[in-house]
Amino acid sequence: MTSTRTRILITDSDFGSTEIEQRIADAHDVELTLAQCRTEDDVLRAAGGMDGLVVQYAPITRRVIEGLPGLKAIGRYGVGVDTVDVEAATDHGVAVSNVPDYGVDDVSDHAIALAIALGRGLPDLDRGVREGRNALHSVGPLHRFSSQRFGVVGLGLIGAATAAKAKALGYTVAGYDPLRTPGTTTDEGVAVLTFEELLATSDVVSLHVPLNRHTHHLINAGTLGLFKAGATLVNTCRGGVVDTAALVEALRHGRIGAAGLDVFEEEPLPLTSPLLGLDRVLLTPHAAWYTEESSVELKRRTVENVIDVCQGRTPRNILNPDVLAARPVR
């Protein structure tokens, strides 16, 4: 007898526990399976007969989607869906969901923390104390936040939250967003500039954009050349937004002053990366999203979105809602 239970595969997870996901699955009579897929072939082998996928890093490409004809839903742990071919999913009637607002406070806090730490020279000062030397003069010149401009690239939920926190610290805040008109001001009082003007006039540039074909290597040798001398770059969005090789060269030659990076083009960051040998670079391991509260919310909502689609309900978050139009939804 064929089972009518909804079947969902967690393709991969490094969270250490799926207790939250399992509890939600049990409450909805869902059969939940965990794998650790790294390649397309891994996913295809593990996901046969599944109604839905919950994905962390596994590649959900057109080939994968076409190889899973019964698939109804894909949910990604997080905001970005650059590992999922949303166009292919839409072509095949597969709903794609994310959790766009789960980590707004957490990521914006982390971006501000990186900027503050570098702006006050904390990594170098800490290292100096541990080595028994006075590092005060080696970190200069330091400037009051109130004398500096904090530039935000991308004024979505996280970018807007980061802008508000920077403003509260005394920075003059400006932003760039392709959906905003330069010369205007947001409702929160953030001046909107062109991308080039923002880079040229900001003492801190904080990135808050998705990774796609328009933003890949948005920060490159050319755009780094526009930066204000001594500026700090902060990246808590996606590693591919920054051309790592160009950033290393800009830091080595003093074209920019510092970088605070939570994301990298290759993760985990290889121990051979030249970033590890540079001063005034603060590195964290794609941890900006993490608090206990955000972790619980992320797991719960990701699984709930996929279950809702598979069981005929409209999910809280969906990137391609048109795929539900032909389905009976209650």
Protein Blocks (a to p, Z undefined) as FASTA:
>chain_A
ZZfbdcdddfbdcehpaklmmmmmmmnopacdddddfbfklmmmmmgoiabdcdfklccd
fklmmmmmkbcbdcdedjblklbcfklmmmnopacdddfklmmmmmmmmmmmmmmmmmno
mmmmmmmmmnopafklmmmccddfklpccddehjafklmmmmmmmmmnopacddddfkbc
ehiacfkopacddfklmmmmpfbdcddddddfklgokbafklmmmpcghiacddfkbfkl
pcfklmmmmmmnomambdcdfbdfbdcddfkbmklmpghiacdehkllpcfklmmmmmmm
mmmmmmmmmnopacfbdfblmlmmmpccZZ
